[in-house]
Amino acid sequence: MVWLTIIFVFVMIWALIYPITDYWQRWFSPSVLKRGQSHPQKVDREKKVCLTFDDGPNPEITPQVLDILAQYHIPATFFLVGYRAEHSPEIVRKILDHGHEIGVHTYRHCHAYGMFIHKSINTILQGIQILEKIAGKKVVWFRPPWGALNLFELLTVKYFRLKIVLWTANAIDWDIRTTPVQIVERLKKKLQPGCIIVIHDAGGDPEAPRHTLEALPELIGQVQAEGYRFVTLTNIQEN
Ligand SMILES: [Zn+2]
């Protein structure tokens, strides 16, 4: 009986640290920016859409993404992985010089369920430090890898007053089997006012960002043809 009680308490603590915190912030937390489906009371009427890129910077792909965005005069937000930013600080500066926003996507891009106290705190802290050092200003946006967050990360994010951002439209473009046509089609199906699109300029299959790059002009063109305007996260939040 004693052992059963110990196991029960252990499981309950584990559940609180991982799945309960994760599901709360994913589906119910009012402070998480994931406009549209999760907060129907806040559904936007204006046809604004926010384009976000995860897992970069990628020395080969990100500059080409920036060229396409400049060609169409649209802003985006880049959720950067700390160790990659450390290797390519000039690309981070270029992203900012082009008028885009950046956010923290942790330092190592580890999954929340595989980290305990020290690693959870450090991956966020190091991510913030490297981005703020390069950018020379405070970083406010945070996106957890795979959208998953544990209790230690959540407390760290709250301590540093970061704003958590998830997404409402995901193309699964990190998978090399997803074609450029499928990327555009999947995102168009989920398009709605206040939509936050997530695509990747790095991460996943090494060749997958090429499909994203190829899909990008078509995606921008089709979204604009539907009457939508691309805005920054700051702008969509203030909406
Ligand atoms: Zn990621």
Residues whose N, C-alpha, C, O or C-beta is under 5 A from the ligand:
A	BS01	ZN	D54 D55 P145 W146
